Each structure stands twice: as C-alpha cells, then as structure tokens.
Amino acid sequence: MIRIISIEKDDILNDPEDAAKILSRAMTRRIPMRFMGIHAPQEAPAVMVFAEECEQSQPVDFVFSPIEADSDDEIIALTTHRYEAGYRTLATFRIDDMTWGLFAGKGR
C-alpha cells in the first residue's frame, strides 16, 4: 500500500518543525511506512510525500530546512555537512524563491 502525505507549503514556511513532526507521526501509525519520494511542483500549494507500507518502520526524525546556497558547490558542502551530522538528504524543493530540503536523521 502507498500513502500520500500532503503538507501545505505555508505550514512548512511558518513552522517547519511542526510540519516535520506531522511527517514523522504519519510514518509510524498503525501501519508502518517508509519514505519513497516527494512531489512538490512550484505552483502547487502543498508538498506531497510518498510512503510505502513496510513490515517495521524505524523512528525517523524528519527535518524541513531552508537551503541557503547559491551554487552547486555550496549545496554539496551543505548536504555533506548535514550527512556528517547524522542527517540524510531525502529531497530538495522550492517554495516561492527559496530552496528547501527534507532531511532524515536517526530516530529516538
């Protein structure tokens, strides 16, 4: 089974921590889910996160964070720094004129 979790872009802009908690909770409900991908067209009001059913989900700390980088080298440096801090880059997307990233760290 596939689940689509829709998160309003305004919610990410106004409270990225709460938006990430919504995603984390959705993955660990009665049916455990695993992150598959993201769809976030510029003109859409929401980000759609795709998840698939799995036998057992691991707790994951998701983080929505702006990516303040102007070049590919800066993006590579930022994602490398986050990886070294224990976070994987799952996706990047645009909201208005800002690039955002969805990151995942080890759960509690």
C-alpha positions in Angstrom: 0.0 0.0 0.0 1.1 3.5 -0.8 0.3 6.5 1.4 0.5 10.2 0.2 1.0 12.7 3.0 0.2 16.2 1.9 1.8 19.1 3.8 0.9 22.6 3.0 3.8 24.8 1.9 2.6 27.6 4.2 2.8 25.2 7.1 6.5 24.4 6.2 7.2 28.1 5.9 5.5 29.1 9.2 6.5 26.1 11.4 8.9 23.7 9.7 9.5 21.8 13.0 5.8 21.0 13.4 5.5 20.1 9.7 8.3 17.6 10.2 6.6 16.1 13.2 3.4 15.6 11.2 5.5 13.6 8.7 7.3 11.6 11.4 4.0 10.6 13.1 2.4 9.6 9.8 5.2 7.1 9.2 4.7 5.3 12.5 0.9 4.9 12.7 -0.8 1.6 12.9 0.6 0.6 9.5 4.4 1.3 9.5 5.5 3.3 6.4 8.9 4.1 4.7 9.7 7.2 2.8 9.7 6.8 -1.0 9.9 10.2 -2.5 8.4 13.7 -2.8 6.4 15.7 -5.4 6.4 19.5 -5.0 5.7 21.4 -8.2 6.3 25.1 -7.8 2.7 26.1 -8.5 1.2 23.5 -6.0 0.1 24.7 -2.6 1.3 21.5 -0.9 4.2 19.1 -0.9 3.2 15.5 -1.4 5.3 12.9 0.4 5.0 9.3 -0.9 5.5 6.5 1.6 5.1 2.7 1.2 4.0 0.1 3.7 6.8 -1.8 5.3 7.0 -4.6 7.8 8.6 -2.5 10.5 9.4 1.2 10.4 12.3 2.7 12.3 11.6 6.0 14.1 12.9 8.8 11.9 13.5 12.4 12.8 12.5 14.4 9.7 13.7 18.0 9.3 12.4 20.6 6.8 15.1 23.3 6.5 15.9 26.1 4.1 19.0 25.6 1.9 20.8 28.8 1.7 23.2 28.1 -1.1 23.9 29.9 -4.4 25.9 27.3 -6.2 26.2 23.5 -6.7 29.4 23.5 -4.6 27.6 25.2 -1.7 24.8 22.7 -1.9 27.3 19.8 -1.9 29.1 21.3 1.1 25.8 21.8 3.0 24.5 18.3 2.3 27.8 16.8 3.2 27.9 18.8 6.5 24.4 17.5 7.3 25.3 14.0 6.5 28.3 14.1 8.8 25.9 15.4 11.5 23.8 12.3 11.0 21.2 13.5 8.5 20.5 12.2 5.0 19.2 14.5 2.3 15.9 13.0 1.0 14.8 15.8 -1.3 15.1 19.4 -2.2 12.2 21.6 -3.5 11.3 25.2 -4.0 8.8 27.3 -2.1 8.5 30.7 -3.7 12.1 31.9 -4.2 13.7 29.7 -1.6 15.1 26.2 -1.8 14.2 23.8 1.0 15.4 20.4 1.9 13.8 17.4 3.6 16.4 15.6 5.7 16.1 12.5 7.8 18.1 11.6 10.9 18.2 8.6 13.1 15.1 8.2 15.3 15.0 8.3 19.0 
